[in-house]
Amino acid sequence: MGEPVTVNIPHKLGLAEAKGRIGSGIHTLSEVIPGATLSDHHWEGDHMHCTIEAMGQSVGCVMQVREDEVYGIFDLPPMLALFANKIKQKLQKEAPKMLE
């Protein structure tokens, strides 16, 4: 079984601006895992759903954009779950760049 990794990204942009910036910066998300590519992404209301492919594995992600934060859940498959702590640390450092 995989392991979910969660990340909160606080912001002061408001909902619409944060959604716009997430939408235009989503491609940077694949840089968190070496050799990864963003294979799919789409909006459902205020939720950005995406899939990252890495090392023959798929990482499902849902980012809920809120008025003052973005809450992300990354569902790591078993092989990548071994690196969950390192991936979470990198996400906490790199994910806020999507909002710049």
N, C-alpha and C positions, 0 to 999 in steps of 0.2 A: 504494500500500500504506500502511496505517496505521502507527501507532507505539505500542508498549506503554509505559505509564508505570507504574513500580513505586514503592510506598511501604511502608516498615516503620513500624509504630506500636508502640513498646514499651509494656508495661504490667505491673502487678504484681497483677492482678485474679484470675488463674486462668482456666482455660478456660470454665467454666460462666458465671461472672459477666461475662466479656468478651463471650461470645455473647449474653447477655441484653441487655447495653448496646448492642451493635451492632444487634441486632434492634429495639430501641426507638428508636435514633438514626439509623437508615438514611435516614430522610426528609431529614436535613440534608445528605446527600451531594450532592443536586442543587444546593445553593447554591454549589458550587465553580465551576460554569460558569454565567455569567449567562443567564437565560432558560430554564434547563434544568428538566426534570421527571423524577421517578423513575417509570418506566412499569411496571417489574416487579421483583420480588425474591422469592427463595425460598432455603431452606436445603437443602443436600445434605451431610449429616453436619456437619463443622466448616467447611464452605465456604458463604459467602453469595454467591449469584449475583444480579446485578442489571443492569438496563438503564436508562441515562439517555438521554433524548431532548433534543437541543439543536440549534438552527439547522438543523432538518431532517435531522439525523444521529443515529445511535444509537451510544452508548458502552457496550460490554460491560464488566462488571467482575466479578472474582472476588476475594473476601476470604477468605483462609484464617486462621481464628482458631486461635492456638496458646496454649500455657500462659502464655507471657511476651511475646507480640507478635501483632500482626495484620499479615499480609503481603497487600497489595493489588496487583492487576494491573488496569490500566485500558487497554483496547484502543481507542485513538483512531482514528477514521476519518481519511482523508487531509486533509479540510478542517480538522478540529480538531487534527490533528498539527502544524500550523503554530504552534499555541499550546502545544505540549507542555511547554516549560520553565515557562511561566507557570502552567499547570494543575498541574504537579508541585509548584511552590512553594506554591500555594494548598492543595493536598491535604496537604502536609506541615504546614501551619499549621492547617488546619481539621479534618482527619480525626480527630486525637486528641480533639476535642470529642465525638465519638460515644461515647467511653468514659467520659465524665464522668457 
